[in-house]
């Protein structure tokens, strides 16, 4: 009976200690919790090939949005972007979208691991999602794929950050019974606002 009571008391102390450590760590966890919303823009170094056709995509501009949650050194981010060509810069601020042709788009989740230094946060990222390829007057299809990358986030106070990121994307999309390889590199910069 004494042995059972001693085991019961030991379990209660372990449970109490576990709850205390959890509450203690949670109070500091909320101080390191960040929800953010951001925009991105950059360049896609793609070389799309389809059957014996070689596409001349002029320049491929990447633009999109990201929404994420950062907890200490980990992040989970929902990301959407499009890669398009024939976008002309008429003036410094305005874009001419009239001849724009979307090459592909991505919607998915990215997992990030940050390596924080004072004000500078290098990170690695892995993403998985859906790539939609649209070849004008031919066909359009969506398939799953992944991406790997690395980046650098520079904090501008507590509310804003700038980022630079490079990624490799890989997906195979069937267009008219042919496998189209969407293996390419993207390089982008962005601005995030933390809430």
N, C-alpha and C positions, 0 to 999 in steps of 0.2 A: 504494500500500500504506500509506504514512504517512497519507494522507487518510482511508482506511477506518479505520485504527486511531484517528485523532483523533475521527472521528464516533462510533466505538464507545465511546471513553472519555467523550465528551460525554454520550451516552445513559446510560451507567452513572452519571455524576455527577448527572444530572437524576433518574434513578430513585432513587438514594440520597437525594437532597435531598427528593424527594417522600415517600419512606417516613419520613424523619426528621420532616418537617412533620406528616405524618399521626399518627405516634406522639406527638409533642408536643401536637397538638391533641386527641388522644384522651384523654390523661391529664386535661386540663381538662374534656373533654366528660363523662367519668364523674362529675366533681364537680358537673355541672349537669344530671344525669339524674335524673328523678323519676317513680316509678310511684305512682299514687294510686287510692284507692277512696273514693267519696263518695255522699251522699244528697242529695236535693233535694225541695223542696216549694214550692208557690206557687199562682198563679192563672192561669186561661186565659180570656182575653176573647174568647169565641167567639160567633158568630152563625150557627148551622147552619140552613139552609133546605132543605126537601125538598118538591118539587112545590109545592103551595100551603099546606103546613103550616109554621107558625112554631113552633119548639120553645121552651118555657120551661124553661131548664135550672137555674133557681134560681141557685146559685153553682157554679162549676166549679173544683174543686180539683185541682191537679197534684201528683203524687208519683212518685218514681222513684229510680233508682240510676245512677251513672256510674263507669266504670273508665277510666283514662287513663294515657298516657305523655307526659311533658313533657321535651323536650330543648332546652336553652337557651331560645330564644324561640318554639319551635313545640310544639304539642301535638296528639295524636291521641287521641280519646276515643270509647269505645263507650257509648251512652246508651240507657236504657229508661225510659219513663214512661207513666203512664196519666192521663187527664183524666176525672174523674167528678163527678157532682152528687148531691145528697141525702145528703151526709155531714154528720152533725150533731156538733157539739162539746158533749158532755154535761158533761164536766169539762175541766180544763185539759190533761190528758195523754191521756185516752181519747177515742176516736172511736166513733160508732155506725155500723157498716158495714151494718146491716140493710136500709136502703132505698137503698144505693149503686147507682148506674147508671153504668157506664163509657160515656163518649161516644166516645172514641177512645184509641188507644195508639200509641206510636212506638218503634221499635227501629232504630238506625242508627249511623253513624259521624259524628263531628264533627271538623273540622280547625280548630285555633285558632292565632292569631298573637298573642303577648303583647308588650306594650310596657312592660317592667319599669321601675319606679321603686322607690325604697327601700321595701320591705315591701308595696307596692301594685302590682298587675299588671293594668292594663286590657288587654282583649283584644277581638278580633273573631273571629267563628266562622262557619263554613259547614258545614252538615250535609246528609247524604243518607241516606235509609233508607225503611222501610216504615211506612205509616200504616194502621191497622186501625180502621174505623168500624163500630160495632155499634148499630143502631137497634132498640130493644127491640120484639119481636113483628113486625118488618118484615124485616130482612135484615142480613147482615154481610159485609164485603168488605175486601180489603187491596190497596193500590196504593203505588207508589213516589212519593216527594215530596222536597222540599228545605226547608231552613230557613236563615235568616240572622239574625245577632244580634250583640250586644255585651255585655260584662260587665266585672266588676271582681272580682279575687281579692285578698284581704287575707291575707298570711301571718301566722300566729300561731306564731312560732318556725320550726323546720325541719320539723316533723311535721304541723302542722295548718294549714288555711286555711278562711276563710269566703268565700263568693262570692255575688254578686248578678248576675242575668243577665236580659236581655230578648231575645226572639226573635220573628221572623215566620215562620210555617209555611205552606207551600203544597202541597196535594196534591188531586187530583181522584179521587174514589172512586165507582165505579158501584154504585148500590143500585137493584135492580129496573129496570135499563136507564136509569136517570137519573143524570146526573153530580151528585155531591154535592161542593161546594167546601169543603175543610177549610182555608180561609185564615183564620188567626187569630193573635193575639199571645199569648205566654205571658210571665209575669214570675215568676221564682222566686229563691229563696235556697238555699244549701246549705252543707254542711260536708264537707271532704275530709281524708283521712288519707294522708300520704305515707309510703312504705316505702323 
